Amino acid sequence: MRLLAGLIAVAALLGAGPAAAYRLESFKDRLFDYPGLLAGKPDDAFVIVDYDKRRDIHRRDKVWEREVFGEYVSMKPSGSQEDLTLQANGRTITYMRVGEPRGAKAVVIYVHGQGGNRFQGMNDVSFGGNFNRIKNLMVRNSGLYITLDVKDFKERGAADIKALMQHYTQRSPGARVYLACGSMGGFLCWRLAQDSGAARMMGGMLLMGSTWDEGFFSSATFRAASLPIYFGHGSWDEVYDWKRQAKFFERLKARAPKYPARFTLFETGTHGTPIRMTDWRLILNWMFAATGR
């Protein structure tokens, strides 16, 4: 396919970023590493992951798409997990957190899509245990992980996320915020990436079965080429077409060849596959390295 060939060629031209001082240490890597690559190497800018529903759902889940087998989870984070509120923007923001509320080295905020809530990203046993993994990675590496209830996907939602970002970066002055955006949550993440105040707090953005925004090309953030972006998409996604997302990625790399961006295509994956299968440790460690974190 011409599009795939072009993406792989782009990937081959990219160099490695500077070494990072902060890295997430290994946690259940054997279980969460990509099961195989059909194109590219793990550190390439564009890779195709060999996703197989029978292997990656039916053999991994005790109850399909509901409850993963116990070996995929650790309940260590439950000791610091809290359900909280923050008063900001004249309203109450409901959210959950796990990890270091002060002095965190990095902050990850999961932004759910339409129909989601703050509990989705804290669910230890759904999505193949992948939310449990990010909780463990942050708790075990002096980080903070946050989920919130998104009330709308425009100005109000973005303002609420920004308020949480400000609240916790004040308590952890050396930390950067990594926004993980599921589906429609991407609308808010793109909006924040183009907000100069929010972008200064951000260290990276993970788009999982999510959106694109042509307006980003006109932003100071794009011109600075300093905000790493990960695109994870399933090739059978019927909500957001992976080809349109891949073409956006191609345009980004064509305009700024050295821009720190990566695209992972999960072959035969559907809309929720990137949330289940994204290798949090691999992507976040790349983002730390790309920005010299």
Salt bridges, closest charged atoms under 4 A:
ASP29 OD1 - ARG133 NH2 2.57
ASP29 OD2 - ARG281 NH1 2.76
ASP44 OD1 - LYS41 NZ 3.84
ASP50 OD2 - ARG55 NH1 3.84
ASP52 OD1 - ARG54 NE 3.74
ASP56 OD1 - ARG55 NE 2.99
ASP61 OD2 - ARG276 NH2 2.69
GLU71 OE1 - ARG30 NH2 3.95
GLU82 OE2 - ARG97 NH2 2.75
ASP83 OD1 - ARG118 NE 2.88
ASP124 OD1 - LYS135 NZ 2.87
ASP149 OD2 - ARG118 NH1 2.51
GLU155 OE2 - ARG191 NH1 3.86
ASP160 OD1 - ARG91 NE 2.94
ASP195 OD2 - LYS162 NZ 3.13
GLU214 OE2 - ARG251 NH2 2.33
ASP237 OD2 - HIS233 NE2 3.39
ASP237 OD2 - HIS271 ND1 2.92
ASP279 OD1 - ARG133 NH1 2.85
